[in-house]
């Protein structure tokens, strides 16, 4: 079988397995490698130490197989899974008594769902080529700049919010890669039109928000037809009915372009971030990002950032929710992979639910593991999630949260205790609840951790 025919068979098999797009690239230097290195030098990785490791492989994917002593890698297969679903209704999203979970975590952990599919795809290729050595399958966990390769494969263009965007789909995409020894023809990369030259240094310094940074024409070949089969089955009994988002104006395309994409002069994502995490287009500072602090970080959330978190307890979709490219598809809309479809109990749980005696999943490790079994939420850990919930309760500031916060203030882990103290201080300032002051004073009398003591003193002092 010639390489062209094999490539198309792989693309069709990828679609059958559940991937929504499949593109091919030659291993080379990622286009944004220089910026990524500058970004690391600026300390943007924070606690994400894994981003600083294996830089040789990150900059040259052909070296990914060297550690295993395998043959040189000749092709990267870039795959995308569309996890987009309809939006939470506004009355749920804005209810401060609920904790909002990022939509990527409404279903099961995508790593565990997609990784077996990559291995199946690799097995399909090996059946056709006779190769005995496994390919390198990575789902957002290896030293690969996936968004660069998605653009190089013609799957999408990089938006100002640092997400991969494909016109007609939006940015609700999981990216994965499979690196194989076989040399297959690459797909046309996303072709830039009217793209001004921009240096990594300029992006690091912060580009003008409303600047127009060009158009991108994407390859239609990466999507095996039909893109949209019949809609997936509904969710009878779902407690939170999903609702469509209101349409936003289209971004007009330049004449004569096919499948074009651009952010144009739009800056809704940058303007909408409640913690000002964007230095500028294409430059996110994770140390100000809600997703970073609620998922990746294992330390205390900076006090000045906490009010901006609102009721987001795991991740944040704001920079995607406001993006015009994500407001264009009709309903019904569900991921093709059943495991990614929303589970009502994982979308926006009542904040106080996990403190009850019959379901103490914010307080008891075993209950937490059972409540969030197979969910990406487990990545943050019980104490991390209790920290996040305390911040949301503090932003709510309602007296009904006091009993739960008193429980959190006695947690064995000092991390949630710090945030429970802050939240009680917020209730004290807003509602003047004497129970909040009594709990803080009682904790101060027995607390040994200096970080917690500092938070308690600040809360009692109104700060």
KAKA-V854172 format. One record per backbone hydrogen bond with DSSP energy under -0.5 kcal/mol. CO is the residue of the C=O (numbers start at 1). NH is the residue of the N-H. If there is no record, write none. Layout:
BEGIN
co=<CO | CO>
nh=<NH | NH>
END
This chain:
BEGIN
co=<2 | 3 | 4 | 5 | 6 | 7 | 8 | 9 | 10 | 11 | 12 | 13 | 14 | 14 | 15 | 21 | 23 | 24 | 25 | 28 | 30 | 32 | 33 | 34 | 35 | 36 | 37 | 38 | 39 | 40 | 43 | 45 | 47 | 48 | 49 | 50 | 54 | 55 | 56 | 60 | 61 | 62 | 63 | 65 | 65 | 66 | 75 | 75 | 76 | 76 | 77 | 77 | 78 | 79 | 80 | 80 | 81 | 81 | 87 | 89 | 89 | 90 | 92 | 94 | 95 | 97 | 98 | 100 | 100 | 102 | 103 | 106 | 107 | 109 | 110 | 111 | 113 | 114 | 115 | 116 | 117 | 118 | 119 | 120 | 121 | 122 | 123 | 124 | 125 | 125 | 126 | 135 | 136 | 136 | 138 | 142 | 144 | 145 | 145 | 146 | 147 | 148 | 149 | 150 | 150 | 151 | 151 | 154 | 157 | 157 | 159 | 160 | 163 | 165 | 166 | 166 | 170 | 171 | 172 | 172 | 174 | 176 | 177 | 178 | 178 | 179 | 180 | 180 | 182 | 190 | 191 | 193 | 194 | 199 | 200 | 201 | 202 | 208 | 211 | 215 | 216 | 216 | 217 | 219 | 220 | 222 | 222 | 227 | 235 | 239 | 241 | 243 | 250 | 254 | 259 | 261 | 263 | 267 | 268 | 269 | 270 | 273 | 277 | 277 | 280 | 283 | 283 | 284 | 285 | 286 | 289 | 290 | 291 | 291 | 292 | 292 | 302 | 302 | 303 | 305 | 306 | 307 | 309 | 311 | 311 | 314 | 317 | 317 | 318 | 320 | 323 | 324 | 325 | 333 | 336 | 337 | 338 | 339 | 342 | 343 | 344 | 344 | 347 | 349 | 350 | 350 | 352 | 353 | 354 | 354 | 356 | 359 | 359 | 360 | 360 | 364 | 365 | 366 | 367 | 368 | 370 | 372 | 374 | 375 | 376 | 377 | 377 | 378 | 380 | 381 | 382 | 383 | 384 | 385 | 386 | 387 | 388 | 389 | 390 | 391 | 392 | 393 | 398 | 399 | 401 | 402 | 403 | 404 | 405 | 406 | 407 | 408 | 413 | 414 | 415 | 416 | 417 | 418 | 419 | 420 | 421 | 422 | 423 | 424 | 425 | 426 | 427 | 427 | 427 | 428 | 433 | 433 | 434 | 435 | 436 | 437 | 438 | 439 | 440 | 441 | 442 | 443 | 443 | 449 | 450 | 451 | 452 | 453 | 454 | 455 | 456 | 457 | 458 | 459>
nh=<6 | 7 | 8 | 9 | 10 | 11 | 12 | 13 | 14 | 15 | 16 | 17 | 18 | 19 | 18 | 80 | 78 | 187 | 76 | 61 | 33 | 36 | 37 | 38 | 39 | 40 | 41 | 42 | 44 | 43 | 46 | 48 | 49 | 51 | 52 | 53 | 58 | 59 | 60 | 63 | 64 | 73 | 66 | 68 | 70 | 69 | 77 | 180 | 25 | 78 | 79 | 178 | 23 | 176 | 20 | 21 | 83 | 174 | 243 | 92 | 93 | 94 | 95 | 96 | 98 | 351 | 100 | 313 | 314 | 105 | 106 | 343 | 376 | 113 | 114 | 115 | 117 | 118 | 119 | 120 | 121 | 122 | 123 | 124 | 125 | 126 | 127 | 128 | 128 | 129 | 130 | 137 | 138 | 179 | 177 | 144 | 146 | 148 | 149 | 150 | 151 | 152 | 153 | 155 | 156 | 154 | 190 | 219 | 159 | 165 | 162 | 282 | 159 | 157 | 169 | 170 | 166 | 173 | 83 | 84 | 81 | 79 | 138 | 77 | 180 | 136 | 74 | 75 | 184 | 192 | 217 | 215 | 196 | 203 | 204 | 205 | 206 | 211 | 213 | 193 | 218 | 261 | 191 | 222 | 223 | 22 | 224 | 229 | 238 | 241 | 89 | 87 | 252 | 257 | 218 | 216 | 266 | 271 | 272 | 273 | 273 | 276 | 279 | 285 | 283 | 279 | 280 | 286 | 288 | 289 | 293 | 294 | 295 | 296 | 296 | 297 | 305 | 306 | 307 | 308 | 309 | 310 | 312 | 100 | 313 | 102 | 320 | 321 | 322 | 323 | 326 | 327 | 328 | 86 | 338 | 340 | 341 | 108 | 344 | 346 | 347 | 348 | 101 | 99 | 353 | 354 | 355 | 356 | 362 | 363 | 359 | 356 | 361 | 363 | 364 | 368 | 369 | 370 | 371 | 372 | 373 | 375 | 109 | 378 | 379 | 380 | 381 | 381 | 384 | 385 | 386 | 387 | 388 | 389 | 390 | 391 | 392 | 393 | 394 | 395 | 396 | 397 | 401 | 402 | 405 | 406 | 407 | 408 | 409 | 410 | 410 | 411 | 417 | 418 | 419 | 420 | 421 | 422 | 423 | 424 | 425 | 426 | 427 | 428 | 429 | 430 | 431 | 432 | 433 | 432 | 436 | 437 | 438 | 439 | 440 | 441 | 442 | 443 | 444 | 445 | 446 | 446 | 447 | 453 | 454 | 455 | 456 | 457 | 458 | 459 | 460 | 461 | 463 | 462>
END
